[in-house]
Amino acid sequence: MSQQLKTTKVILSPNDIEFEVQEGQTVLEAALNNNINFPHRCQVGACAACLCRKTEGEVSYHLEPMLTEREKEEGWIFPCQAYAETNLKLTFEE
């Protein structure tokens, strides 16, 4: 019997665009694989083009991105480096 990969759901506000992230995929990879128009350039956390704010849920990183404590408290994440640990709500609004 094959083991099911864990998937989590991401909702992009304010348009409520929904897509699924499979285990082992970054949030950005999943968005692009689902043909979601997601701002990005480098995909390695250097350009900050994909930076967005997490309003709900938890993410983890293999390598912690360069975010200040305040940015972390405000919920800013790098989707190109972030792995969804729970269902997420994200926004590009300040």
Order of alpha helices (4+ residues) and beta strands (2+ residues): beta-beta-alpha-beta-beta-alpha-beta-beta-beta
